[in-house]
Amino acid sequence: MGSIRSIFFGKLLSDIRESISGSEQDFTHGSIRRAILLLSIPMVLEMVMESVFAVVDIFFVARLGADSVAAVGITETIMTLVYAIGFGLSMATTALVSRRIGEKEPRKAARAAVQAIIAGLGVSVLISLPGIFYPVKILSLMGANEAVIEEGAVYLSIILASNGIVMLLFIINAIFRSAGDAALSMRVLWLANLINIILDPCLIFGLGPFPELGMLGAALATTTGRGIAVLYQFYILLGGKARVKVKLRDFVFDIRLTFQLIRISLGAIFQNIIATASWIALMRIIAIFGSEVMAGYTIAIRVIIFALLPVWGLSNAAATLTGQNLGAGKPERAEKSVYITGWVSAVLLSLIGIFFIGMPEFFIGLFIDNHAVVASGATAMRIISYGFIFYGLGMVMIQAFNGAGDTQTPMWINFFCFWMLEIPLAWLLAIQLNLGENGVFWSVAISESLLGLIAIILFKRGKWKNKKV
């Protein structure tokens, strides 16, 4: 028995090492469970690195004062547009590249990758112009006072002007992931974060030989970290070190392929915008019940989002496996991959949910020492966590649709569950039925659970298997 256990754990450790160092496995053959493991571990770590970026910036900028934090907050709010477009283009890239890789057409995959890069750069130019020429006006329109504008104008200008770097990070990492090079995406964000962590305090506070630049330093640190990471991405792409090998001659505009990419990406972009807008609407309802309730709800949501990161990694693995196996003409293998990933996600989130339901005060109390805020945040966390099993399944199913190139189905699911159900239900329960903030919390649990159930039903119908991309 002991030898069997040692063999099992030895194999598991070997697979973990392979997943982090980079796997050469063809994910359209062999064990599906091993494929999920090899893809999901670096994807989970990539998602964690993505969240670290925002935390590091706020941590150091907070030392400059409330006005500086407000400027970063406003800039991040504006950047949600960039993130939405980047997410949409990255999902379209995943659908096209993974399908071509599954078809064993690496040259076509490279051409699709290049069109995604060109499209991302084209959109980023349009977004950067207002940031370069009108940063003060943008901050003013967002309600910033004179102190915030003075602190944040240069920060907003640099971040928006360099939004193309963010686009490329999204898109090129999607190229790596969809080809099966998930470890490369992970390393790219490790590099970006390491540089940002080092440069942030140096450039903000003037440590060592560096000048003290304040908010300008924060913007330069973030942009430099991401910029060097993008250069590393191009080094991998053009150097033939990835499964998708891009040549300089591939950088030719293909209008047919670009329109196909944009068509697929629009559904994914609106998925993101619909979800973001719904959270803003819920926050507006929550605001009626006071700042302590808002603070508790905000902390609870941040903790929950962090807990969802492993499932996001698993969902991205499901998207890659769906696209590659459809390309290989193996829809049944694609379907089985999604079901296995979905149930792993559901079990994982259910276990996390048990802790959140049983001891939510502990998790909220890690962030703040205020009884009213902790009580409100704990109630939010407990109620929302009741639907975790459905969230795990739903997130995987939604990403599987996206990986198949069917971004319209998740868009309409989001529209119905968030705008037609969640927001009206929150208002009805909280205001009309006098449940207060608990009504908002229940609306989240109900709508997110229904989203998971609808996604499972539509996935079972199997129309996604016939999606041509």
C-alpha positions as a Markdown table, in Angstrom:
| # | Residue | x | y | z |
|---|---|---|---|---|
| 1 | Met | 0.0 | 0.0 | 0.0 |
| 2 | Gly | 2.8 | 2.4 | 0.9 |
| 3 | Ser | 4.6 | 1.7 | -2.4 |
| 4 | Ile | 1.4 | 2.4 | -4.4 |
| 5 | Arg | 0.9 | 5.7 | -2.4 |
| 6 | Ser | 4.6 | 6.7 | -3.1 |
| 7 | Ile | 4.2 | 6.0 | -6.8 |
| 8 | Phe | 1.0 | 8.0 | -7.0 |
| 9 | Phe | 2.5 | 11.1 | -5.2 |
| 10 | Gly | 5.7 | 10.7 | -7.2 |
| 11 | Lys | 3.7 | 10.8 | -10.4 |
| 12 | Leu | 1.7 | 13.8 | -9.2 |
| 13 | Leu | 4.8 | 15.7 | -8.3 |
| 14 | Ser | 6.3 | 14.9 | -11.7 |
| 15 | Asp | 3.2 | 16.2 | -13.4 |
| 16 | Ile | 3.2 | 19.4 | -11.3 |
| 17 | Arg | 6.8 | 20.0 | -12.2 |
| 18 | Glu | 6.1 | 19.4 | -15.9 |
| 19 | Ser | 3.1 | 21.8 | -15.8 |
| 20 | Ile | 5.2 | 24.6 | -14.3 |
| 21 | Ser | 8.2 | 24.1 | -16.5 |
| 22 | Gly | 6.2 | 23.6 | -19.7 |
| 23 | Ser | 4.6 | 20.5 | -21.2 |
| 24 | Glu | 5.1 | 19.1 | -24.7 |
| 25 | Gln | 2.0 | 16.9 | -24.5 |
| 26 | Asp | -0.6 | 16.9 | -27.3 |
| 27 | Phe | -3.8 | 17.7 | -25.5 |
| 28 | Thr | -6.0 | 16.0 | -28.1 |
| 29 | His | -4.6 | 12.6 | -27.0 |
| 30 | Gly | -4.0 | 10.7 | -23.8 |
| 31 | Ser | -5.4 | 11.2 | -20.3 |
| 32 | Ile | -7.9 | 14.0 | -20.0 |
| 33 | Arg | -7.4 | 14.4 | -16.3 |
| 34 | Arg | -3.6 | 14.7 | -16.8 |
| 35 | Ala | -4.2 | 17.3 | -19.6 |
| 36 | Ile | -6.4 | 19.3 | -17.2 |
| 37 | Leu | -3.8 | 19.2 | -14.5 |
| 38 | Leu | -0.9 | 20.2 | -16.8 |
| 39 | Leu | -2.9 | 23.2 | -18.2 |
| 40 | Ser | -4.7 | 24.4 | -15.1 |
| 41 | Ile | -1.8 | 24.7 | -12.6 |
| 42 | Pro | 0.1 | 27.4 | -14.6 |
| 43 | Met | -3.2 | 29.1 | -15.6 |
| 44 | Val | -4.2 | 29.3 | -11.9 |
| 45 | Leu | -0.8 | 30.8 | -11.0 |
| 46 | Glu | -1.2 | 33.2 | -13.9 |
| 47 | Met | -4.5 | 34.4 | -12.6 |
| 48 | Val | -3.0 | 34.9 | -9.1 |
| 49 | Met | -0.2 | 37.0 | -10.7 |
| 50 | Glu | -2.8 | 39.1 | -12.5 |
| 51 | Ser | -4.5 | 40.0 | -9.2 |
| 52 | Val | -1.1 | 40.7 | -7.5 |
| 53 | Phe | -0.5 | 43.6 | -10.0 |
| 54 | Ala | -3.4 | 45.7 | -8.6 |
| 55 | Val | -2.6 | 44.9 | -5.0 |
| 56 | Val | 1.0 | 46.0 | -5.3 |
| 57 | Asp | 0.2 | 49.3 | -6.9 |
| 58 | Ile | -2.4 | 50.2 | -4.3 |
| 59 | Phe | -0.1 | 49.1 | -1.5 |
| 60 | Phe | 2.6 | 51.6 | -2.4 |
| 61 | Val | 0.4 | 54.4 | -3.8 |
| 62 | Ala | -1.6 | 54.4 | -0.5 |
| 63 | Arg | 1.5 | 55.8 | 1.2 |
| 64 | Leu | 1.1 | 59.0 | -1.0 |
| 65 | Gly | -2.4 | 59.7 | 0.4 |
| 66 | Ala | -6.1 | 59.4 | -0.3 |
| 67 | Asp | -6.0 | 61.6 | -3.4 |
| 68 | Ser | -3.4 | 59.3 | -5.0 |
| 69 | Val | -5.5 | 56.2 | -4.2 |
| 70 | Ala | -8.6 | 57.9 | -5.6 |
| 71 | Ala | -6.7 | 58.7 | -8.8 |
| 72 | Val | -5.6 | 55.1 | -9.2 |
| 73 | Gly | -9.2 | 54.0 | -8.5 |
| 74 | Ile | -10.6 | 56.3 | -11.2 |
| 75 | Thr | -8.0 | 55.2 | -13.7 |
| 76 | Glu | -8.7 | 51.5 | -13.0 |
| 77 | Thr | -12.4 | 52.2 | -13.5 |
| 78 | Ile | -11.6 | 53.7 | -17.0 |
| 79 | Met | -9.3 | 50.8 | -17.7 |
| 80 | Thr | -12.2 | 48.4 | -17.4 |
| 81 | Leu | -13.0 | 49.3 | -21.0 |
| 82 | Val | -9.5 | 48.2 | -22.0 |
| 83 | Tyr | -9.8 | 45.0 | -20.0 |
| 84 | Ala | -13.2 | 44.3 | -21.6 |
| 85 | Ile | -11.8 | 44.7 | -25.1 |
| 86 | Gly | -8.6 | 42.8 | -24.2 |
| 87 | Phe | -10.7 | 39.9 | -22.7 |
| 88 | Gly | -12.9 | 39.8 | -25.9 |
| 89 | Leu | -9.9 | 39.7 | -28.2 |
| 90 | Ser | -8.2 | 37.1 | -26.1 |
| 91 | Met | -11.2 | 34.8 | -26.1 |
| 92 | Ala | -11.5 | 35.2 | -29.9 |
| 93 | Thr | -7.8 | 34.4 | -30.1 |
| 94 | Thr | -8.3 | 31.3 | -27.9 |
| 95 | Ala | -11.1 | 30.1 | -30.1 |
| 96 | Leu | -9.2 | 30.5 | -33.4 |
| 97 | Val | -5.7 | 29.5 | -32.3 |
| 98 | Ser | -6.8 | 26.4 | -30.3 |
| 99 | Arg | -8.9 | 25.3 | -33.2 |
| 100 | Arg | -6.0 | 25.5 | -35.7 |
| 101 | Ile | -3.7 | 23.8 | -33.2 |
| 102 | Gly | -6.2 | 21.0 | -32.9 |
| 103 | Glu | -6.3 | 20.7 | -36.7 |
| 104 | Lys | -2.5 | 20.5 | -36.7 |
| 105 | Glu | -2.3 | 23.7 | -38.7 |
| 106 | Pro | 0.4 | 25.7 | -36.9 |
| 107 | Arg | 0.9 | 28.2 | -39.7 |
| 108 | Lys | -2.8 | 29.1 | -39.8 |
| 109 | Ala | -2.6 | 29.4 | -36.0 |
| 110 | Ala | 0.3 | 31.9 | -36.4 |
| 111 | Arg | -1.6 | 33.9 | -38.9 |
| 112 | Ala | -4.6 | 34.1 | -36.6 |
| 113 | Ala | -2.3 | 35.1 | -33.7 |
| 114 | Val | -0.8 | 38.0 | -35.8 |
| 115 | Gln | -4.3 | 39.3 | -36.8 |
| 116 | Ala | -5.2 | 39.4 | -33.1 |
| 117 | Ile | -2.1 | 41.4 | -32.3 |
| 118 | Ile | -2.7 | 43.8 | -35.1 |
| 119 | Ala | -6.4 | 44.3 | -34.1 |
| 120 | Gly | -5.4 | 44.9 | -30.4 |
| 121 | Leu | -2.8 | 47.5 | -31.4 |
| 122 | Gly | -5.3 | 49.2 | -33.7 |
| 123 | Val | -7.9 | 49.5 | -31.0 |
| 124 | Ser | -5.3 | 50.6 | -28.4 |
| 125 | Val | -4.3 | 53.6 | -30.6 |
| 126 | Leu | -7.9 | 54.9 | -30.5 |
| 127 | Ile | -8.1 | 54.5 | -26.7 |
| 128 | Ser | -4.7 | 56.1 | -26.1 |
| 129 | Leu | -5.5 | 59.4 | -27.8 |
| 130 | Pro | -8.0 | 60.8 | -25.2 |
| 131 | Gly | -5.5 | 59.8 | -22.4 |
| 132 | Ile | -2.7 | 61.6 | -24.1 |
| 133 | Phe | -4.5 | 64.8 | -24.8 |
| 134 | Tyr | -7.4 | 65.1 | -22.3 |
| 135 | Pro | -6.4 | 63.4 | -18.9 |
| 136 | Val | -7.6 | 66.4 | -16.9 |
| 137 | Lys | -11.0 | 66.5 | -18.6 |
| 138 | Ile | -11.4 | 62.8 | -18.2 |
| 139 | Leu | -10.7 | 63.0 | -14.5 |
| 140 | Ser | -13.0 | 66.0 | -14.1 |
| 141 | Leu | -15.9 | 64.1 | -15.9 |
| 142 | Met | -15.3 | 61.2 | -13.5 |
| 143 | Gly | -16.0 | 63.6 | -10.6 |
| 144 | Ala | -12.4 | 64.0 | -9.3 |
| 145 | Asn | -11.7 | 67.1 | -7.3 |
| 146 | Glu | -8.8 | 69.5 | -8.0 |
| 147 | Ala | -6.4 | 67.6 | -5.6 |
| 148 | Val | -7.1 | 64.3 | -7.3 |
| 149 | Ile | -6.7 | 65.8 | -10.8 |
| 150 | Glu | -3.4 | 67.3 | -9.8 |
| 151 | Glu | -2.1 | 64.0 | -8.4 |
| 152 | Gly | -3.6 | 61.7 | -11.1 |
| 153 | Ala | -3.5 | 63.5 | -14.4 |
| 154 | Val | 0.0 | 62.2 | -15.3 |
| 155 | Tyr | -0.8 | 58.7 | -14.0 |
| 156 | Leu | -4.0 | 58.5 | -16.1 |
| 157 | Ser | -2.2 | 59.8 | -19.1 |
| 158 | Ile | 0.6 | 57.3 | -19.0 |
| 159 | Ile | -1.6 | 54.3 | -18.2 |
| 160 | Leu | -4.1 | 55.1 | -21.0 |
| 161 | Ala | -1.4 | 56.0 | -23.5 |
| 162 | Ser | 0.3 | 52.6 | -22.9 |
| 163 | Asn | -2.9 | 50.6 | -23.0 |
| 164 | Gly | -1.6 | 48.8 | -26.0 |
| 165 | Ile | 0.9 | 47.0 | -23.7 |
| 166 | Val | -2.0 | 45.7 | -21.6 |
| 167 | Met | -3.8 | 44.6 | -24.8 |
| 168 | Leu | -0.8 | 42.7 | -26.0 |
| 169 | Leu | -0.3 | 41.0 | -22.6 |
| 170 | Phe | -3.9 | 39.7 | -22.8 |
| 171 | Ile | -3.7 | 38.7 | -26.4 |
| 172 | Ile | -0.3 | 37.1 | -26.6 |
| 173 | Asn | -0.8 | 35.2 | -23.3 |
| 174 | Ala | -4.1 | 33.9 | -24.9 |
| 175 | Ile | -2.0 | 32.7 | -27.9 |
| 176 | Phe | 0.3 | 30.8 | -25.6 |
| 177 | Arg | -2.5 | 29.3 | -23.5 |
| 178 | Ser | -4.7 | 28.2 | -26.4 |
| 179 | Ala | -1.7 | 26.5 | -28.0 |
| 180 | Gly | -1.0 | 24.6 | -24.8 |
| 181 | Asp | 1.9 | 26.7 | -23.6 |
| 182 | Ala | 0.2 | 27.7 | -20.4 |
| 183 | Ala | 3.6 | 27.8 | -18.5 |
| 184 | Leu | 4.8 | 30.6 | -20.8 |
| 185 | Ser | 1.8 | 32.8 | -19.9 |
| 186 | Met | 2.5 | 32.2 | -16.3 |
| 187 | Arg | 6.2 | 33.2 | -16.6 |
| 188 | Val | 5.3 | 36.4 | -18.5 |
| 189 | Leu | 3.2 | 37.6 | -15.6 |
| 190 | Trp | 5.8 | 36.5 | -13.1 |
| 191 | Leu | 8.3 | 38.7 | -14.9 |
| 192 | Ala | 5.9 | 41.7 | -15.1 |
| 193 | Asn | 5.1 | 41.5 | -11.4 |
| 194 | Leu | 8.7 | 41.1 | -10.3 |
| 195 | Ile | 9.8 | 44.2 | -12.2 |
| 196 | Asn | 6.7 | 46.1 | -10.9 |
| 197 | Ile | 7.3 | 45.1 | -7.3 |
| 198 | Ile | 11.0 | 46.3 | -7.5 |
| 199 | Leu | 10.4 | 49.5 | -9.4 |
| 200 | Asp | 7.2 | 50.7 | -7.6 |
| 201 | Pro | 8.9 | 51.7 | -4.3 |
| 202 | Cys | 12.1 | 52.8 | -6.0 |
| 203 | Leu | 10.4 | 55.2 | -8.5 |
| 204 | Ile | 7.6 | 56.4 | -6.1 |
| 205 | Phe | 9.8 | 57.1 | -3.1 |
| 206 | Gly | 13.2 | 57.7 | -4.7 |
| 207 | Leu | 15.0 | 54.7 | -3.2 |
| 208 | Gly | 18.8 | 54.4 | -3.9 |
| 209 | Pro | 19.8 | 56.0 | -7.2 |
| 210 | Phe | 16.2 | 56.5 | -8.4 |
| 211 | Pro | 14.5 | 59.9 | -8.4 |
| 212 | Glu | 11.4 | 60.4 | -6.2 |
| 213 | Leu | 8.6 | 60.6 | -8.8 |
| 214 | Gly | 5.4 | 59.9 | -6.8 |
| 215 | Met | 2.5 | 59.1 | -9.0 |
| 216 | Leu | 4.6 | 59.4 | -12.1 |
| 217 | Gly | 6.9 | 56.8 | -10.7 |
| 218 | Ala | 3.9 | 54.4 | -10.1 |
| 219 | Ala | 2.8 | 54.8 | -13.7 |
| 220 | Leu | 6.3 | 54.3 | -15.0 |
| 221 | Ala | 6.9 | 51.2 | -12.8 |
| 222 | Thr | 3.7 | 49.5 | -13.9 |
| 223 | Thr | 4.2 | 50.4 | -17.6 |
| 224 | Thr | 7.9 | 49.3 | -17.5 |
| 225 | Gly | 7.0 | 45.9 | -15.9 |
| 226 | Arg | 4.3 | 45.2 | -18.4 |
| 227 | Gly | 6.4 | 46.6 | -21.3 |
| 228 | Ile | 9.4 | 44.3 | -20.6 |
| 229 | Ala | 7.0 | 41.4 | -20.3 |
| 230 | Val | 5.6 | 42.1 | -23.7 |
| 231 | Leu | 9.1 | 42.3 | -25.2 |
| 232 | Tyr | 9.6 | 38.9 | -23.6 |
| 233 | Gln | 6.4 | 37.6 | -25.2 |
| 234 | Phe | 7.6 | 38.7 | -28.7 |
| 235 | Tyr | 11.0 | 37.2 | -28.0 |
| 236 | Ile | 9.3 | 33.8 | -27.4 |
| 237 | Leu | 6.9 | 34.2 | -30.3 |
| 238 | Leu | 9.5 | 35.3 | -32.9 |
| 239 | Gly | 12.2 | 33.1 | -31.5 |
| 240 | Gly | 10.4 | 29.9 | -32.2 |
| 241 | Lys | 10.3 | 28.9 | -28.5 |
| 242 | Ala | 6.5 | 28.5 | -28.5 |
| 243 | Arg | 4.1 | 26.0 | -30.2 |
| 244 | Val | 2.8 | 28.9 | -32.3 |
| 245 | Lys | 5.9 | 30.1 | -34.2 |
| 246 | Val | 5.4 | 33.6 | -35.7 |
| 247 | Lys | 7.6 | 35.0 | -38.5 |
| 248 | Leu | 8.0 | 38.6 | -39.4 |
| 249 | Arg | 6.5 | 37.8 | -42.8 |
| 250 | Asp | 3.2 | 36.8 | -41.0 |
| 251 | Phe | 2.7 | 40.5 | -40.0 |
| 252 | Val | 0.4 | 41.2 | -43.0 |
| 253 | Phe | -3.1 | 42.5 | -42.6 |
| 254 | Asp | -5.8 | 39.9 | -43.5 |
| 255 | Ile | -9.1 | 41.6 | -43.6 |
| 256 | Arg | -11.2 | 38.4 | -43.7 |
| 257 | Leu | -9.5 | 36.9 | -40.7 |
| 258 | Thr | -9.6 | 40.2 | -38.8 |
| 259 | Phe | -13.4 | 40.5 | -39.3 |
| 260 | Gln | -13.8 | 36.9 | -38.1 |
| 261 | Leu | -11.7 | 37.7 | -35.0 |
| 262 | Ile | -13.8 | 40.9 | -34.3 |
| 263 | Arg | -17.1 | 39.1 | -34.8 |
| 264 | Ile | -16.1 | 36.4 | -32.2 |
| 265 | Ser | -14.7 | 39.0 | -29.9 |
| 266 | Leu | -17.8 | 41.2 | -29.7 |
| 267 | Gly | -19.7 | 38.6 | -27.8 |
| 268 | Ala | -16.9 | 38.2 | -25.3 |
| 269 | Ile | -16.5 | 42.0 | -24.9 |
| 270 | Phe | -20.2 | 42.4 | -24.2 |
| 271 | Gln | -20.1 | 39.5 | -21.7 |
| 272 | Asn | -17.5 | 41.5 | -19.7 |
| 273 | Ile | -19.3 | 44.8 | -20.0 |
| 274 | Ile | -22.7 | 43.3 | -19.0 |
| 275 | Ala | -21.1 | 41.7 | -15.9 |
| 276 | Thr | -19.2 | 44.9 | -14.9 |
| 277 | Ala | -22.3 | 47.1 | -15.4 |
| 278 | Ser | -24.4 | 44.7 | -13.2 |
| 279 | Trp | -21.9 | 45.0 | -10.3 |
| 280 | Ile | -22.0 | 48.8 | -10.6 |
| 281 | Ala | -25.8 | 48.7 | -10.4 |
| 282 | Leu | -25.8 | 46.5 | -7.4 |
| 283 | Met | -23.3 | 48.8 | -5.7 |
| 284 | Arg | -25.7 | 51.7 | -6.3 |
| 285 | Ile | -28.5 | 49.7 | -4.5 |
| 286 | Ile | -26.1 | 48.7 | -1.7 |
| 287 | Ala | -25.2 | 52.4 | -1.2 |
| 288 | Ile | -28.7 | 53.1 | 0.1 |
| 289 | Phe | -27.9 | 51.2 | 3.2 |
| 290 | Gly | -24.8 | 53.2 | 4.3 |
| 291 | Ser | -21.1 | 53.1 | 4.1 |
| 292 | Glu | -20.6 | 50.3 | 6.6 |
| 293 | Val | -22.7 | 48.0 | 4.5 |
| 294 | Met | -20.9 | 49.1 | 1.4 |
| 295 | Ala | -17.5 | 48.4 | 3.0 |
| 296 | Gly | -18.5 | 45.0 | 4.2 |
| 297 | Tyr | -20.0 | 44.0 | 0.8 |
| 298 | Thr | -16.8 | 45.3 | -1.0 |
| 299 | Ile | -14.5 | 43.3 | 1.2 |
| 300 | Ala | -16.7 | 40.2 | 0.9 |
| 301 | Ile | -16.7 | 40.4 | -2.9 |
| 302 | Arg | -12.9 | 40.9 | -3.0 |
| 303 | Val | -12.3 | 37.8 | -0.9 |
| 304 | Ile | -14.8 | 35.8 | -3.1 |
| 305 | Ile | -13.2 | 36.9 | -6.3 |
| 306 | Phe | -9.8 | 35.8 | -4.9 |
| 307 | Ala | -11.3 | 32.4 | -4.1 |
| 308 | Leu | -12.6 | 32.2 | -7.6 |
| 309 | Leu | -9.1 | 32.5 | -9.2 |
| 310 | Pro | -8.4 | 28.7 | -9.2 |
| 311 | Val | -11.7 | 28.2 | -11.0 |
| 312 | Trp | -10.8 | 30.8 | -13.5 |
| 313 | Gly | -7.6 | 28.9 | -14.2 |
| 314 | Leu | -9.6 | 25.7 | -14.6 |
| 315 | Ser | -12.1 | 27.4 | -16.9 |
| 316 | Asn | -9.3 | 28.7 | -19.2 |
| 317 | Ala | -8.0 | 25.1 | -19.3 |
| 318 | Ala | -11.5 | 24.0 | -20.4 |
| 319 | Ala | -11.6 | 26.6 | -23.1 |
| 320 | Thr | -8.2 | 25.4 | -24.5 |
| 321 | Leu | -9.2 | 21.8 | -24.4 |
| 322 | Thr | -12.5 | 22.5 | -26.1 |
| 323 | Gly | -11.0 | 24.4 | -29.0 |
| 324 | Gln | -8.1 | 22.0 | -29.6 |
| 325 | Asn | -10.3 | 18.9 | -29.5 |
| 326 | Leu | -13.0 | 20.4 | -31.7 |
| 327 | Gly | -10.2 | 21.2 | -34.2 |
| 328 | Ala | -9.0 | 17.6 | -33.9 |
| 329 | Gly | -12.5 | 16.4 | -34.8 |
| 330 | Lys | -13.1 | 15.0 | -31.3 |
| 331 | Pro | -16.2 | 16.8 | -29.9 |
| 332 | Glu | -16.9 | 14.0 | -27.5 |
| 333 | Arg | -13.4 | 14.4 | -26.0 |
| 334 | Ala | -14.0 | 18.1 | -25.8 |
| 335 | Glu | -17.3 | 17.6 | -24.0 |
| 336 | Lys | -15.8 | 15.1 | -21.5 |
| 337 | Ser | -12.9 | 17.5 | -20.8 |
| 338 | Val | -15.5 | 20.2 | -19.9 |
| 339 | Tyr | -17.5 | 18.0 | -17.6 |
| 340 | Ile | -14.5 | 16.7 | -15.7 |
| 341 | Thr | -13.2 | 20.3 | -15.3 |
| 342 | Gly | -16.6 | 21.5 | -14.3 |
| 343 | Trp | -17.1 | 19.0 | -11.6 |
| 344 | Val | -13.5 | 19.5 | -10.3 |
| 345 | Ser | -14.3 | 23.3 | -10.1 |
| 346 | Ala | -17.7 | 22.6 | -8.4 |
| 347 | Val | -16.1 | 20.4 | -5.7 |
| 348 | Leu | -13.2 | 22.9 | -5.1 |
| 349 | Leu | -15.6 | 25.8 | -4.8 |
| 350 | Ser | -18.0 | 23.8 | -2.6 |
| 351 | Leu | -15.1 | 23.1 | -0.1 |
| 352 | Ile | -14.1 | 26.8 | -0.1 |
| 353 | Gly | -17.8 | 27.6 | 0.4 |
| 354 | Ile | -18.0 | 25.5 | 3.5 |
| 355 | Phe | -15.4 | 27.7 | 5.2 |
| 356 | Phe | -17.0 | 30.9 | 3.9 |
| 357 | Ile | -20.4 | 29.8 | 5.2 |
| 358 | Gly | -19.1 | 28.5 | 8.5 |
| 359 | Met | -16.7 | 31.2 | 9.5 |
| 360 | Pro | -17.2 | 34.3 | 7.3 |
| 361 | Glu | -16.4 | 36.7 | 10.2 |
| 362 | Phe | -12.8 | 35.4 | 10.3 |
| 363 | Phe | -12.2 | 36.2 | 6.6 |
| 364 | Ile | -13.8 | 39.7 | 6.8 |
| 365 | Gly | -12.0 | 40.4 | 10.1 |
| 366 | Leu | -8.6 | 40.0 | 8.4 |
| 367 | Phe | -9.2 | 43.2 | 6.5 |
| 368 | Ile | -10.9 | 45.5 | 9.0 |
| 369 | Asp | -11.6 | 45.9 | 12.7 |
| 370 | Asn | -15.1 | 47.3 | 12.7 |
| 371 | His | -18.0 | 45.2 | 14.1 |
| 372 | Ala | -20.7 | 46.6 | 11.8 |
| 373 | Val | -18.6 | 46.2 | 8.7 |
| 374 | Val | -17.5 | 42.7 | 9.7 |
| 375 | Ala | -21.1 | 41.7 | 10.4 |
| 376 | Ser | -22.4 | 43.0 | 7.1 |
| 377 | Gly | -19.5 | 41.5 | 5.1 |
| 378 | Ala | -19.9 | 38.2 | 6.8 |
| 379 | Thr | -23.6 | 38.0 | 6.0 |
| 380 | Ala | -22.8 | 38.9 | 2.3 |
| 381 | Met | -20.1 | 36.2 | 2.2 |
| 382 | Arg | -22.3 | 33.5 | 3.8 |
| 383 | Ile | -25.4 | 34.1 | 1.5 |
| 384 | Ile | -23.4 | 34.4 | -1.7 |
| 385 | Ser | -21.4 | 31.3 | -0.9 |
| 386 | Tyr | -24.5 | 29.1 | -0.9 |
| 387 | Gly | -24.4 | 29.0 | -4.7 |
| 388 | Phe | -20.7 | 28.1 | -5.0 |
| 389 | Ile | -21.3 | 24.6 | -6.5 |
| 390 | Phe | -23.3 | 26.2 | -9.4 |
| 391 | Tyr | -20.7 | 29.0 | -9.8 |
| 392 | Gly | -18.0 | 26.4 | -10.4 |
| 393 | Leu | -19.9 | 24.6 | -13.0 |
| 394 | Gly | -21.2 | 27.7 | -14.7 |
| 395 | Met | -17.8 | 29.4 | -15.0 |
| 396 | Val | -16.4 | 26.3 | -16.8 |
| 397 | Met | -19.3 | 26.0 | -19.1 |
| 398 | Ile | -19.2 | 29.7 | -20.1 |
| 399 | Gln | -15.5 | 29.5 | -20.9 |
| 400 | Ala | -16.1 | 26.2 | -22.9 |
| 401 | Phe | -18.6 | 28.1 | -25.1 |
| 402 | Asn | -16.0 | 30.8 | -25.6 |
| 403 | Gly | -13.3 | 28.3 | -26.4 |
| 404 | Ala | -15.6 | 26.8 | -29.1 |
| 405 | Gly | -16.0 | 30.3 | -30.6 |
| 406 | Asp | -19.6 | 30.6 | -29.5 |
| 407 | Thr | -19.3 | 33.9 | -27.6 |
| 408 | Gln | -22.9 | 34.9 | -28.3 |
| 409 | Thr | -24.5 | 32.2 | -26.1 |
| 410 | Pro | -22.6 | 33.3 | -22.9 |
| 411 | Met | -23.4 | 37.0 | -23.8 |
| 412 | Trp | -27.2 | 36.3 | -23.8 |
| 413 | Ile | -26.9 | 34.2 | -20.6 |
| 414 | Asn | -25.2 | 37.0 | -18.9 |
| 415 | Phe | -27.7 | 39.5 | -20.2 |
| 416 | Phe | -30.6 | 37.5 | -18.9 |
| 417 | Cys | -29.2 | 36.5 | -15.6 |
| 418 | Phe | -27.6 | 39.8 | -14.7 |
| 419 | Trp | -29.7 | 42.6 | -16.3 |
| 420 | Met | -33.1 | 40.9 | -16.5 |
| 421 | Leu | -32.9 | 39.0 | -13.2 |
| 422 | Glu | -30.2 | 40.0 | -10.8 |
| 423 | Ile | -30.7 | 43.8 | -10.8 |
| 424 | Pro | -34.5 | 43.8 | -10.8 |
| 425 | Leu | -34.5 | 41.1 | -8.1 |
| 426 | Ala | -32.1 | 43.0 | -5.9 |
| 427 | Trp | -34.3 | 46.1 | -6.1 |
| 428 | Leu | -37.5 | 44.0 | -5.4 |
| 429 | Leu | -36.0 | 42.1 | -2.5 |
| 430 | Ala | -34.0 | 44.9 | -0.9 |
| 431 | Ile | -36.5 | 47.8 | -1.4 |
| 432 | Gln | -40.0 | 46.6 | -2.1 |
| 433 | Leu | -39.9 | 43.5 | 0.2 |
| 434 | Asn | -37.8 | 45.3 | 2.8 |
| 435 | Leu | -35.1 | 42.7 | 3.1 |
| 436 | Gly | -32.5 | 45.4 | 3.1 |
| 437 | Glu | -29.0 | 44.6 | 1.9 |
| 438 | Asn | -29.7 | 40.9 | 2.4 |
| 439 | Gly | -32.0 | 41.1 | -0.6 |
| 440 | Val | -29.1 | 42.2 | -2.7 |
| 441 | Phe | -26.9 | 39.4 | -1.4 |
| 442 | Trp | -29.7 | 36.8 | -2.2 |
| 443 | Ser | -30.1 | 38.3 | -5.7 |
| 444 | Val | -26.4 | 37.6 | -6.4 |
| 445 | Ala | -26.7 | 34.0 | -5.1 |
| 446 | Ile | -29.9 | 33.3 | -7.1 |
| 447 | Ser | -28.8 | 34.8 | -10.4 |
| 448 | Glu | -25.3 | 33.3 | -10.4 |
| 449 | Ser | -26.8 | 29.9 | -9.5 |
| 450 | Leu | -29.3 | 30.2 | -12.3 |
| 451 | Leu | -26.5 | 31.2 | -14.7 |
| 452 | Gly | -24.7 | 28.0 | -13.9 |
| 453 | Leu | -27.9 | 25.9 | -14.5 |
| 454 | Ile | -28.7 | 27.6 | -17.8 |
| 455 | Ala | -25.2 | 27.2 | -19.0 |
| 456 | Ile | -25.3 | 23.5 | -18.2 |
| 457 | Ile | -28.6 | 23.0 | -20.0 |
| 458 | Leu | -27.4 | 24.8 | -23.1 |
| 459 | Phe | -24.1 | 23.1 | -23.1 |
| 460 | Lys | -25.8 | 19.7 | -23.0 |
| 461 | Arg | -27.7 | 20.6 | -26.1 |
| 462 | Gly | -24.4 | 20.5 | -27.9 |
| 463 | Lys | -24.9 | 23.2 | -30.6 |
| 464 | Trp | -21.4 | 24.5 | -29.7 |
| 465 | Lys | -19.9 | 21.4 | -31.2 |
| 466 | Asn | -20.9 | 22.5 | -34.7 |
| 467 | Lys | -19.6 | 26.1 | -34.4 |
| 468 | Lys | -17.3 | 26.9 | -37.3 |
| 469 | Val | -14.4 | 29.3 | -36.7 |
